[in-house]
Amino acid sequence: MMMTSAQFDRLRNLLIDTAVTASLIELEALADKNDQLAEWAEHVRVNCAALMGLSSDLPEATDGE
């Protein structure tokens, strides 16, 4: 079965999203045991959400940031 370019791009994007999500889950599990890692994990999560276009998942900025 041949895939069109659009189908291939969609599959590639789904695989990337799945890999990123799995990595974030693993990172958050490790972060439960380490406060500094938890802070870093939050930065990674926000950056990944921005890269994946999940702007609704981004926290709102506060005056102090």
Backbone torsions as a table, in degrees:
resi	resn	phi	psi	omega
1	MET	NA	127.2	179.6
2	MET	-92.4	141.5	176.7
3	MET	-102.2	145.1	173.1
4	THR	-76.7	166.5	178.7
5	SER	-60.8	-40.3	179.7
6	ALA	-65.4	-40.6	178.1
7	GLN	-65.1	-41.5	178.5
8	PHE	-62.9	-44.7	178.8
9	ASP	-61.1	-41.8	179.4
10	ARG	-63.6	-45.2	178.9
11	LEU	-62.3	-45.0	178.9
12	ARG	-59.0	-45.8	-179.7
13	ASN	-64.1	-38.9	177.2
14	LEU	-64.4	-40.6	178.4
15	LEU	-65.3	-40.7	177.9
16	ILE	-64.2	-47.0	179.1
17	ASP	-59.4	-40.8	179.5
18	THR	-65.1	-43.7	179.7
19	ALA	-64.8	-42.3	179.2
20	VAL	-64.3	-44.5	180.0
21	THR	-62.1	-43.9	178.9
22	ALA	-62.9	-40.9	178.8
23	SER	-64.7	-40.2	178.6
24	LEU	-65.4	-38.4	178.2
25	ILE	-62.8	-44.3	177.9
26	GLU	-63.4	-43.0	-179.5
27	LEU	-63.6	-42.1	179.3
28	GLU	-66.2	-34.3	176.9
29	ALA	-64.6	-41.1	176.8
30	LEU	-69.4	-34.2	-176.9
31	ALA	-65.7	-24.5	177.9
32	ASP	-61.3	-20.3	-176.4
33	LYS	-103.2	-2.0	-173.9
34	ASN	-150.2	116.2	-176.7
35	ASP	-63.1	-40.9	-179.5
36	GLN	-66.4	-40.1	177.3
37	LEU	-66.0	-34.7	177.6
38	ALA	-62.7	-41.6	178.1
39	GLU	-64.3	-44.0	179.0
40	TRP	-64.5	-39.5	179.7
41	ALA	-61.5	-37.0	178.5
42	GLU	-65.2	-42.0	177.0
43	HIS	-62.4	-42.5	179.1
44	VAL	-63.6	-43.9	-179.6
45	ARG	-60.3	-45.3	-179.5
46	VAL	-64.1	-43.8	179.9
47	ASN	-65.5	-40.6	178.4
48	CYS	-65.7	-40.7	177.8
49	ALA	-60.8	-41.3	178.7
50	ALA	-65.2	-42.4	179.7
51	LEU	-65.7	-34.7	-178.8
52	MET	-86.3	0.1	177.0
53	GLY	77.8	25.6	-179.6
54	LEU	-97.7	59.5	-174.0
55	SER	-59.9	-26.9	178.9
56	SER	-69.4	-16.4	-179.7
57	ASP	-89.0	-7.2	-177.2
58	LEU	-81.5	138.5	177.1
59	PRO	-70.7	151.4	177.5
60	GLU	-75.0	142.4	179.1
61	ALA	-70.0	147.0	175.8
62	THR	-107.5	169.5	-178.6
63	ASP	-61.0	-30.1	-176.9
64	GLY	-80.1	-7.5	-176.0
65	GLU	-107.6	NA	NA
